[in-house]
Amino acid sequence: LRPDIYYVAYQNLYANKGASTKGILDDTADGFSEEKIKKIIQSLKDGTYHPQPVRRMYIAKKNSKKMRPLGIPTFTDKLIQEAVRIILESIYEPVFEDVSHGFRPQRSCHTALKTIKREFGGARWFVEGDIKGCFDNIDHVTLIGFINLKIKD
């Protein structure tokens, strides 16, 4: 639990306009300090940290009348999630396939489209798909088991 990772996580979040969006508690990026980060790290070390419930909001889906649920975590939870993302990305990014573009640094749907155009320039049609509720249905025991293959602590 290195403090420097949490400082980088804080900087990443502070630069984001969502950093001032309140979760269920009133904590935001503006109310944070080095002391607060030290307390968070200590609570993780001694096992007293517990994530807070998210603040549930609904936003309109693009080109639809349907609403999409959105859970807004507290800033403390966002900070811990960002620190975990930084750590996991440093471990797994080097082994990901080049053809994978989702949720990766310097990759997007636009880089995927450029790759498709380059690799499949003569294709006349493609199939687009979406796995509805994919992240809602991930088996967490299996996921943790997979992570434990590379990370032992």
C-alpha positions in Angstrom: 0.0 0.0 0.0 2.3 2.7 -1.3 1.2 6.3 -0.7 2.7 7.4 -4.0 0.1 5.3 -5.9 -2.7 7.1 -4.0 -1.2 10.5 -4.8 -1.2 9.6 -8.5 -4.7 8.3 -8.2 -5.8 11.5 -6.5 -4.2 13.6 -9.3 -5.9 11.5 -12.0 -9.3 11.9 -10.3 -8.8 15.6 -9.5 -8.2 16.3 -13.2 -11.6 14.8 -14.0 -14.7 17.0 -13.8 -16.5 14.2 -11.9 -14.2 14.6 -9.0 -16.5 17.2 -7.4 -19.6 15.0 -7.8 -20.7 13.8 -4.4 -21.5 10.2 -3.7 -23.7 9.2 -0.8 -21.4 11.2 1.5 -20.3 14.7 1.0 -16.6 13.9 0.3 -15.1 15.3 -2.9 -11.6 15.8 -4.3 -11.6 19.3 -2.7 -11.8 18.0 0.8 -8.8 15.7 0.6 -5.4 16.0 2.2 -2.3 13.9 2.6 -3.6 13.1 6.1 -6.8 11.7 4.7 -4.9 9.5 2.2 -2.8 8.2 5.1 -6.0 7.3 7.1 -7.5 5.5 4.0 -4.3 3.5 3.6 -4.3 2.6 7.3 -7.9 1.5 7.2 -7.0 -0.8 4.2 -4.1 -2.2 6.1 -6.0 -2.9 9.3 -9.1 -4.2 7.5 -11.5 -1.6 8.8 -12.2 0.0 5.3 -15.7 -0.7 4.0 -17.0 0.7 0.7 -20.0 3.0 1.0 -23.2 2.5 -0.9 -23.3 4.3 -4.2 -25.7 7.2 -4.9 -28.1 5.9 -7.5 -29.0 8.1 -10.4 -30.7 7.5 -13.8 -29.5 9.1 -17.0 -31.2 9.0 -20.4 -29.6 6.6 -22.9 -28.5 8.2 -26.1 -31.2 8.0 -28.8 -33.6 6.3 -26.5 -36.3 7.0 -23.9 -34.9 4.3 -21.7 -32.9 5.3 -18.6 -29.6 3.9 -17.6 -28.8 3.4 -13.9 -25.6 5.1 -12.7 -24.0 4.5 -9.3 -21.9 7.3 -8.0 -19.4 6.2 -5.4 -17.9 8.4 -2.7 -14.7 10.1 -3.5 -12.8 7.9 -1.0 -14.1 4.8 -2.9 -13.2 6.4 -6.2 -9.7 7.0 -5.0 -9.2 3.4 -3.9 -10.7 2.1 -7.1 -8.3 4.3 -9.1 -5.3 3.1 -7.1 -6.4 -0.5 -7.8 -6.8 0.3 -11.5 -3.3 1.7 -11.6 -1.8 -1.4 -10.0 -3.8 -3.9 -12.1 -3.1 -2.0 -15.3 0.7 -2.1 -14.6 0.5 -5.8 -14.2 -1.9 -6.8 -16.9 -1.5 -4.2 -19.7 1.7 -5.7 -21.0 0.1 -9.1 -21.6 -3.2 -8.0 -23.2 -3.7 -8.7 -26.9 -3.1 -5.9 -29.3 -6.5 -6.5 -30.8 -8.2 -5.6 -27.6 -9.3 -2.0 -27.5 -11.9 -1.7 -24.7 -11.1 0.2 -21.5 -7.4 0.4 -22.3 -5.0 3.4 -22.2 -4.5 5.1 -25.6 -7.2 2.8 -27.1 -10.8 3.4 -27.9 -13.6 2.5 -30.4 -11.8 4.8 -32.8 -8.5 2.8 -32.6 -10.5 -0.4 -33.0 -12.2 1.0 -36.2 -8.8 2.0 -37.6 -7.5 -1.5 -37.0 -10.6 -3.0 -38.6 -10.1 -0.8 -41.6 -6.5 -1.7 -41.9 -6.9 -5.5 -41.3 -10.3 -6.0 -43.1 -10.3 -3.3 -45.7 -12.1 -5.5 -48.3 -14.9 -6.5 -46.0 -18.4 -5.4 -47.1 -20.2 -6.0 -43.8 -19.6 -6.5 -40.1 -21.6 -7.8 -37.2 -22.0 -5.5 -34.2 -22.9 -6.9 -30.8 -23.4 -5.9 -27.2 -23.4 -8.2 -24.3 -26.2 -6.7 -22.2 -25.5 -6.5 -18.5 -22.0 -8.1 -19.0 -20.4 -6.4 -16.0 -23.5 -7.2 -13.9 -23.0 -10.9 -14.4 -19.3 -11.5 -13.8 -18.6 -14.3 -11.3 -16.5 -12.5 -8.7 -15.1 -15.8 -7.2 -13.8 -16.7 -10.7 -12.4 -13.2 -11.2 -10.5 -13.2 -7.9 -9.2 -16.7 -8.7 -7.9 -15.4 -12.1 -6.3 -12.3 -10.4 -4.7 -14.6 -7.8 -2.8 -16.4 -10.6 -0.6 -13.3 -11.0 -1.0 -11.4 -7.7 -0.3 -13.4 -4.6 -1.2 -10.9 -1.9 
